Amino acid sequence: MASQIHIRFEVNYPALTLAVNLELPGQGITALFGHSGSGKTTCLRVIAGLEKALNVYLNINGEIWQDDHAGIFLPTHRRALGYVFQEASLFSHLTVRENLAYGQKRSQNNSASINFDQVIEWLDIEPLLQRHAEHLSGGERQRIAIARALLSKPRLLLFDEPLSALDLKRKAEILPYLERLHEHLDIPMLYVSHSPEEVARLADHLVLLNAGQVIASGVLQETLARIDLPSAFVDDAGVVIDTVLTHHDDEDCLSRLDFAGGIIYVSRQPKAIGSRLRCRIHARDVSLNLEPLHNSSILNTLAVEVVAIAETDNKANVLVRLDAYGVPLLARITRRSWRKLHITPGLKLWAQIKAVALFE
């Protein structure tokens, strides 16, 4: 049986009821995404045993942390979890090594195959070990906080907007470390964020929360491509595509990326042939044509079929879901273009991609 996380609870506030009933993958990164007040942080706090809730059931890969109907409740200190907050909350009077030792003391000696040297290497913090926490940058502090959480040997990692307190430069510095953890760890991670870019870059599974309700939960690529969601989630609509780097064109400084739906060219990448790269394509950067345009400055053109059309809050636009040989794609076009091209489900078209955001 595949590993799985089951979360069920209710929290009743005067102005909001948060009702959650989720079955999530038991490994990889699940992102909880939603606007402020949607219940993301409360969800993590209930899982950690820090927030009271009703009818709670928490099953973490077969280990019951809480089952109100059966009278089971593990206090926070007995739940094998690592929690990384917005603020690193390090002990400023201690060195980095001493802060990490605190995380090791919390280890419940479970089977998690994590050791001190691995964590130091993954997060590149060897040069920081003798420094005091008060002398670290924001990005360095968060790396130490993540290391401390890992050294407790958790069965579940909780991230509550760990990059929200960092400036753009520090965020760019720390994201590759999170990707490295994703690559090396089989510990499931729940990652709260209000940043679409972070979610698109890191997540495998996506949960959308709106006003205390789970409105969508599924594989990232499929969930991002849905067009039946509230308009608040359509404003920044776009899809994520996993590709393989297959060729470098040194003359034009381009790299070719292949995926099931076709070929995409991007600026020359410092990666080896065969590298796997994730791309994000915004709906606003996709235009549609009835036939391929051979004399165009836009390099990336894909053969697609229309799957569905949805209205948006902007009456001048519609959102079109497309299929590129099994890979979902979205296009946001004007209502006039929709009528002019007679776009209906089943119509075969050519999608021109004006921009590709590449997560290196």
C-alpha positions, 0 to 999 in steps of 0.5 A: 500500500502506498504511503499516505497522509490523512488529515481531517478536522474542523476549526470554528472561528466567529467569522470562519469555519475551517473544514479539512478532509485530505488524503495526501501523498506520503512523500514529496512536497505538498503545497497549501496555497491560498490567500491570507485568512484561508486557513493555511497556517491553522492547518499546520498548527492543528497537525503539530498539535498546537491548535485545538480543533474538532473531530481531528484525525491525523494519520501520518504514513500509518502512524496515528497522531490524533484520533478524537473518536478513539481517544488518541492524542499525541502531544506536540513533543511526541509527534515526530515532526520538524516545523520551520516558521516564517522567522527562524527563531534561533537561540541568538546566544548560541553558536550555529552548532549549538543550535543544531545540537538542540534539534538533535536532542529532539530526535525520537530516534526513529528510522529516518536516515538523516545524519549530521554530516548529510544535513550540513552538506545539503544546506552548505552550512559548514562555514557557519557552524562556529558563528553565533546566530545573531551574526547570520543573514536572514537566508542563513538563519533560515537554512539553520532553522531547516537544518535544525528541523531535519536533525530532529529526524522527523516523519513529517516536515512543516514549512510555514511560509519560510521565505516570506520574511526574506528579500528577493535576493535571499529567496533566490539563494535559499530555493535551490537548497529546498530543491536539493532537500526535495531531491534527497529526502523521502520525508513528506513535506507540507509547504504553506505559501502565498507565492505562486512561483514558489509553489510552481517551483517546489510542489508535487501536489497542490491543495487550494484553500479559500475561505476555510474550504479545500476547493482543490487537491491534486497533482500540481500539473493537473490542479494548476490547469483547472479552469473551474476554480474561483476567479481569485486563483485564475488571475495568475493562471498558468501551468507547470511542465517537466522537460528534459534538456536535449540539445544546446544551440551555441550559435543562437545561445539556445537550449532545446527542452523536450516533453510529451507535448512537443519542444520548447526553446529557452535561453542557453542553460548551464545544464548538461544534456539529459538534465530535467528542468521544470518550466512555468507557462502563464496563460497570458503568455499563450496566443492561439492560431488556426494554423502555424505561423512560419514567419513569427518572432515567437519560437515556441509553437505547439499543436494543441486541442481545445478542451474547455473554455471558462469565463473570467472576472474580466468580461473582455477575456476567456480562459481556454484549457488546451491539450498538447498530446496529454500535457495540459496548457492554458491560454487567456485570450480576448473574448473577441478572439474567441468569437473570431476564431470560433474556438470550441472544445475539440478544435485543433489549434496552434499555441504560440508561447511568448515566454517561458519561466524556467526554474533552474 
